[in-house]
Amino acid sequence: MRPLPTLWLAPLSAFAQTGGWGPAASVPALNSPVTENAPNLAQDGLTLRWSSNRTDIPGSPGANDIYEASRPHRHGSFGAVTRVPGAFNTANFDLTCHVMASETLAWVANNTLGNYEIFEVTRSGPMAPWGAPVLAAALSSAAVDWSPSVTADGLLLTFTSSRSANNFDVWQSTRAALEQPWGAPTPVAELSSANPEFEVCVSPDGLTCYVSQNVASNRDLYWSTRKLRTDPWSTPVLVPNVNSPQLDQGPSISADGRELWFHSSRGGNPDLHVARWTGLTHQNLPQSGFPLLIHLTLPALAGQSYLVAAALSSAPGIPVPGVGTIPLALDPLLLLSISGQLPAVFTDFSGTIDANGEATATFHIPPGVPVGFDFSIAAVTYDGSGIVLITNGEDLKVNP
């Protein structure tokens, strides 16, 4: 580790702090005069797929089919909208889908059998045509089953189903390895309520869940978190600064946690919308011996110096003279009061925020750190006079 400059450390209340969703915006280039539903953003963030009953695209039948559009990079504009080629779409209604990172395996819900059921779709390569959907029999029921969402490792599939007495609730299926079949679906009580849950999206690491819930005839987006994949989910709460008085549903979270896509009727017909995160997010499941990507997104501070720090500590907080006890999620701020070599318990990454207002650090969790071990990540920006801004911190645990 290398020395850091000595920086002025004032009481935490003196600093601007950030971390949260910005307001959602419509995406006119992707929307049509009719209905756009249930977006699914590819894990690389470059291709968006969604369901629409549009007729402005060659080959569009006017029924719900899955469409797609791509962009050259995360900050680029989406190109032409096309109907997903091959046999991916059927002569019936194709409503929700989830495409794995390989771009050769997907899960789609259609009503070929009368009710909506979840089908598996494959192709030989990312540029090959999709084959015909095959019913995922282990996930099916006599009720409606849709909105499949699969973790990056392909071991947890979450969906919503009307097989519950409550009409629509959240269900899940797991498997121990990719070559094994899905287990019998079980209800997820923590994500289900007395109200219907219509669509669900679990982050690729399986630690954050977004669900659309119908309350008093209005649908809004809620979110829930957990620290271990084996933990129960927290009680879902409204996603702040994103919902509207109209219907907001069909969530899809980007792999880096920076974009939340969904459809909303706030402009009339349901259209595609996106909200963007400002602050700190992580990517990949925290595991001993594996890299954890830490993303910093601060569009207003392009060119500013930053420091991202990981504190391998399970202490409830660190007392700092003249400041008080810094909570675990902000332990890394103690780095900024130290001149010279850093303690071994800390790992730091510093640099300059790029022109897009972003930075990424790679933290390799040391091998041998036990499952369940607590650690935290946080970030600050600073200039010659001291700290400019503190981001949100994240308390994490090492997963199996």
C-alpha positions in Angstrom: 0.0 0.0 0.0 1.1 3.5 -0.6 1.0 6.7 1.5 -2.1 8.9 1.2 -2.1 12.7 1.7 -3.0 14.0 5.1 -6.6 15.4 4.7 -8.7 17.5 7.0 -11.3 15.4 8.8 -14.3 17.3 10.1 -17.5 16.0 11.8 -19.5 13.8 9.5 -22.4 16.2 9.5 -20.1 18.8 7.8 -19.8 16.9 4.5 -22.2 16.5 1.6 -23.3 12.9 1.4 -24.9 11.1 -1.5 -26.2 7.7 -2.5 -29.6 7.0 -4.2 -31.7 6.8 -7.3 -32.2 9.9 -9.5 -35.6 10.5 -11.0 -36.7 8.2 -13.8 -36.8 9.3 -17.4 -38.6 8.0 -20.5 -36.5 6.7 -23.4 -38.2 8.0 -26.5 -35.9 6.2 -28.9 -37.2 2.8 -27.6 -40.9 3.7 -27.0 -43.8 3.5 -29.5 -47.3 4.9 -29.5 -48.5 1.6 -27.9 -47.4 -0.5 -25.0 -43.8 -1.4 -23.9 -43.5 -3.9 -21.0 -41.1 -5.6 -18.7 -37.6 -4.6 -19.9 -34.6 -6.9 -19.3 -31.1 -5.4 -19.5 -28.3 -7.7 -20.6 -25.5 -8.3 -18.1 -23.0 -6.3 -20.1 -25.5 -3.4 -20.1 -25.5 -3.2 -24.0 -28.7 -4.9 -25.1 -32.2 -4.2 -23.8 -35.1 -6.6 -24.5 -38.7 -6.0 -23.7 -42.3 -7.0 -24.6 -44.4 -4.8 -26.9 -47.6 -4.9 -29.0 -46.1 -2.4 -31.5 -46.7 -2.6 -35.2 -44.1 -0.1 -36.4 -41.3 -2.8 -36.8 -41.2 -5.1 -39.9 -42.6 -8.5 -38.9 -44.5 -7.1 -35.9 -47.8 -9.0 -35.6 -49.4 -6.5 -33.2 -49.5 -9.1 -30.4 -47.0 -9.0 -27.5 -43.6 -10.1 -28.8 -40.0 -9.5 -27.4 -38.0 -6.7 -29.0 -34.4 -5.6 -28.6 -32.1 -2.7 -29.2 -28.4 -2.4 -28.5 -25.9 0.4 -27.8 -22.1 0.5 -28.4 -21.3 1.3 -24.8 -23.1 2.1 -21.6 -23.2 5.9 -22.4 -24.1 5.4 -26.0 -27.5 5.7 -27.7 -29.6 2.7 -28.5 -29.8 1.7 -32.1 -32.7 0.5 -34.1 -35.4 -1.5 -32.4 -35.9 -5.0 -33.9 -38.0 -8.0 -33.1 -35.9 -10.8 -31.5 -35.1 -13.1 -34.4 -35.4 -16.9 -34.7 -38.1 -18.8 -32.8 -37.8 -16.8 -29.6 -41.2 -15.3 -30.2 -44.3 -17.4 -30.7 -47.7 -16.9 -32.4 -49.0 -16.2 -28.9 -48.3 -13.5 -26.3 -44.6 -13.3 -25.2 -44.5 -11.1 -22.2 -41.4 -11.3 -20.0 -37.8 -12.6 -20.5 -34.4 -12.9 -18.9 -31.3 -13.6 -21.0 -28.2 -15.0 -19.4 -24.8 -13.3 -19.8 -23.7 -16.0 -22.3 -26.4 -14.8 -24.6 -27.1 -18.4 -25.5 -29.7 -19.2 -22.8 -32.9 -17.3 -22.0 -36.1 -17.7 -20.0 -39.3 -16.3 -21.5 -42.9 -16.4 -20.4 -45.6 -16.9 -23.0 -49.2 -18.1 -23.1 -48.8 -20.9 -25.6 -50.5 -23.3 -23.2 -53.3 -21.0 -22.3 -51.8 -19.6 -19.1 -48.5 -17.9 -19.1 -45.7 -20.3 -18.3 -41.9 -20.1 -18.2 -40.0 -21.6 -21.2 -36.3 -22.1 -21.8 -34.8 -20.9 -25.1 -31.3 -21.6 -26.3 -29.0 -21.0 -29.3 -25.6 -22.2 -30.3 -23.8 -18.9 -30.1 -24.4 -15.2 -29.3 -25.0 -14.4 -33.0 -27.0 -17.6 -33.9 -30.8 -17.7 -34.2 -32.8 -18.6 -31.2 -34.4 -22.1 -31.1 -38.0 -22.8 -30.2 -39.0 -22.3 -26.5 -39.2 -25.5 -24.4 -41.5 -25.6 -21.4 -39.6 -25.5 -18.1 -41.8 -28.2 -16.7 -40.3 -28.1 -13.1 -41.4 -24.4 -12.9 -44.9 -24.8 -14.3 -48.2 -25.0 -12.6 -51.9 -24.8 -13.6 -51.7 -21.0 -12.8 -49.9 -18.1 -14.3 -46.1 -18.2 -14.0 -44.0 -15.4 -15.4 -41.3 -12.7 -14.8 -38.3 -15.1 -14.6 -35.2 -13.6 -13.1 -32.0 -15.7 -12.8 -28.8 -14.9 -10.8 -25.5 -14.7 -12.7 -24.4 -18.1 -11.5 -27.6 -19.7 -12.9 -28.5 -21.3 -9.6 -31.4 -19.2 -8.4 -34.5 -18.5 -10.5 -37.1 -16.1 -9.0 -40.5 -15.5 -10.6 -44.1 -14.5 -9.8 -47.0 -16.9 -9.9 -50.8 -16.8 -9.3 -50.6 -20.4 -7.8 -50.8 -18.6 -4.4 -54.1 -18.1 -2.7 -53.2 -14.3 -2.8 -53.3 -14.3 -6.6 -49.7 -13.2 -7.4 -46.8 -13.8 -5.1 -43.0 -14.3 -5.4 -41.7 -17.8 -5.8 -38.2 -19.3 -6.4 -36.4 -22.4 -7.5 -32.8 -23.4 -6.9 -30.3 -26.0 -8.1 -26.8 -26.9 -6.9 -25.2 -26.9 -10.3 -25.9 -25.7 -13.9 -26.2 -29.2 -15.2 -28.8 -30.1 -12.6 -32.6 -29.6 -13.0 -34.5 -26.9 -11.2 -35.9 -27.9 -7.8 -39.6 -27.7 -6.9 -40.6 -24.0 -6.6 -41.2 -22.6 -3.1 -42.9 -19.4 -2.1 -40.7 -16.5 -0.8 -42.7 -15.2 2.1 -40.6 -12.2 2.8 -41.1 -10.8 -0.7 -44.8 -11.5 -0.8 -47.6 -9.5 0.9 -51.3 -9.3 1.3 -51.2 -7.5 -2.1 -50.4 -9.0 -5.5 -46.7 -9.0 -6.6 -46.7 -8.9 -10.4 -43.0 -8.8 -11.5 -39.7 -9.5 -9.8 -36.1 -8.9 -10.6 -33.2 -10.2 -8.4 -29.7 -8.7 -8.9 -27.1 -10.9 -10.5 -25.4 -11.5 -7.1 -28.7 -12.5 -5.5 -28.5 -9.9 -2.8 -31.0 -7.2 -3.9 -34.5 -7.7 -5.2 -36.9 -5.4 -6.9 -40.6 -6.2 -7.1 -43.7 -4.5 -8.4 -46.5 -4.6 -5.9 -50.1 -3.6 -6.4 -51.4 -1.5 -3.5 -54.9 0.2 -3.7 -55.1 -0.5 -7.5 -51.7 1.2 -8.1 -48.5 -0.6 -8.9 -45.2 0.7 -7.5 -41.6 -0.6 -7.3 -40.3 -1.9 -4.0 -36.9 -3.3 -3.1 -35.4 -5.6 -0.5 -31.8 -6.7 0.4 -29.9 -9.3 2.2 -26.2 -9.9 3.0 -26.0 -13.7 2.4 -27.8 -15.7 -0.2 -28.9 -18.0 2.6 -30.4 -15.1 4.6 -34.1 -14.1 4.5 -34.9 -11.0 2.5 -35.6 -7.7 4.3 -39.1 -6.3 4.3 -39.6 -4.6 0.9 -39.9 -0.8 0.9 -40.8 1.6 -1.8 -37.8 2.5 -4.1 -37.3 6.2 -3.3 -37.5 8.9 -5.9 -38.5 6.5 -8.7 -42.3 5.8 -8.4 -45.1 8.0 -9.7 -48.9 8.2 -9.1 -49.4 6.0 -12.1 -48.4 2.3 -12.7 -44.7 1.6 -12.3 -43.6 -2.0 -12.7 -41.5 -4.6 -14.6 -38.1 -3.8 -12.9 -34.7 -4.8 -14.3 -31.5 -3.9 -12.5 -28.1 -3.6 -14.3 -25.3 -5.9 -13.2 -23.3 -2.9 -11.9 -26.3 -1.5 -10.0 -26.2 1.8 -11.8 -29.4 1.5 -13.9 -32.9 0.5 -12.9 -35.2 -0.1 -16.0 -38.9 -0.5 -15.7 -42.1 0.4 -17.5 -44.5 3.2 -16.4 -47.8 4.6 -17.5 -47.0 8.1 -16.2 -46.9 9.4 -19.7 -50.1 7.6 -20.9 -49.4 4.2 -22.4 -46.8 2.1 -20.6 -43.4 3.2 -21.8 -39.8 2.2 -20.9 -38.1 4.3 -18.2 -34.7 4.3 -16.6 -33.4 5.7 -13.3 -29.7 6.0 -12.5 -27.9 5.6 -9.3 -25.6 8.3 -7.8 -23.1 7.0 -5.3 -21.4 3.7 -4.7 -22.5 0.2 -5.8 -20.9 -3.2 -6.0 -20.9 -5.9 -8.6 -20.3 -9.7 -8.2 -21.2 -11.9 -5.2 -18.7 -11.1 -2.3 -16.7 -14.4 -2.0 -13.3 -15.2 -0.5 -10.6 -15.3 -3.2 -12.8 -13.6 -5.8 -12.8 -10.0 -7.1 -15.5 -7.6 -6.1 -16.1 -4.6 -8.4 -16.8 -1.4 -6.6 -18.4 1.3 -8.8 -18.5 5.0 -8.0 -21.0 7.1 -10.0 -20.9 10.9 -9.4 -21.8 12.7 -12.7 -21.4 16.2 -11.1 -17.8 15.5 -10.0 -16.0 14.5 -13.2 -12.3 15.1 -12.8 -12.5 15.1 -9.0 -10.0 13.0 -7.0 -11.6 10.0 -5.2 -10.7 7.3 -2.8 -12.6 4.0 -2.5 -11.8 1.9 0.5 -12.6 -1.5 1.8 -12.4 -2.1 5.6 -12.0 -5.7 6.5 -13.4 -5.3 10.0 -16.3 -6.6 12.0 -16.1 -3.9 14.7 -19.3 -2.0 15.3 -17.5 1.3 14.8 -14.2 3.1 15.3 -13.9 6.0 17.7 -12.2 9.1 16.2 -11.2 11.9 18.6 -13.1 15.1 17.8 -15.5 13.3 15.5 -17.1 10.5 17.5 -17.7 6.9 16.5 -17.6 6.3 12.7 -20.1 3.5 11.9 -18.9 0.4 10.1 -20.1 1.5 6.6 -17.9 4.7 7.0 -14.8 3.1 8.7 -12.7 3.8 5.5 -13.0 7.5 6.1 -10.5 7.1 8.9 -8.0 6.6 6.1 -8.2 10.3 5.3 -6.8 11.3 8.7 -3.8 9.1 8.5 -0.5 10.2 7.0 1.9 7.5 5.9 1.5 3.7 5.6 -2.1 2.5 6.0 -3.1 -0.3 8.5 -3.2 -3.7 6.9 -6.9 -4.0 7.7 -7.7 -1.4 5.0 -7.4 -1.6 1.2 -7.6 1.6 -0.8 -8.0 2.5 -4.4 -7.7 6.1 -5.5 -7.7 8.1 -8.8 -9.7 10.6 -10.8 -13.3 10.3 -11.7 -13.6 10.0 -15.5 -15.5 12.3 -17.9 -18.7 10.3 -17.5 -18.5 10.8 -13.7 -17.6 7.2 -13.0 -14.8 5.1 -11.5 -14.4 1.4 -10.8 -12.1 -0.3 -8.3 -11.4 -4.1 -8.1 -11.1 -5.4 -4.5 -9.9 -9.0 -4.3 -11.3 -10.5 -1.1 -8.3 -12.4 0.4 -8.5 -16.2 0.3 -9.4 -17.8 3.5 -11.7 -15.1 4.8 -14.5 -17.1 6.4 -18.1 -17.2 5.2 -20.2 -14.7 7.0 -17.3 -12.3 7.7 -18.4 -8.7 7.9 -16.6 -6.0 5.8 -17.5 -2.6 4.4 -16.8 -0.4 1.4 -17.2 3.4 1.1 -15.9 6.2 -1.0 -15.0 9.9 -0.7 -14.0 12.6 -3.1 -11.5 15.3 -2.0 -9.5 18.3 -3.2 -6.6 20.3 -1.7 -8.7 21.6 1.1 -10.1 18.3 2.3 -13.1 16.0 1.8 -15.7 17.3 -0.7 -18.3 14.5 -0.6 -19.0 11.2 1.2 -20.9 8.5 -0.7 -23.2 5.9 0.8 -21.3 3.0 2.4 -22.2 -0.7 2.0 -22.0 -3.3 4.8 -21.4 -6.7 3.2 -20.6 -10.3 4.2 -18.5 -12.9 2.6 -20.8 -15.5 0.9 -20.2 -19.2 0.3 
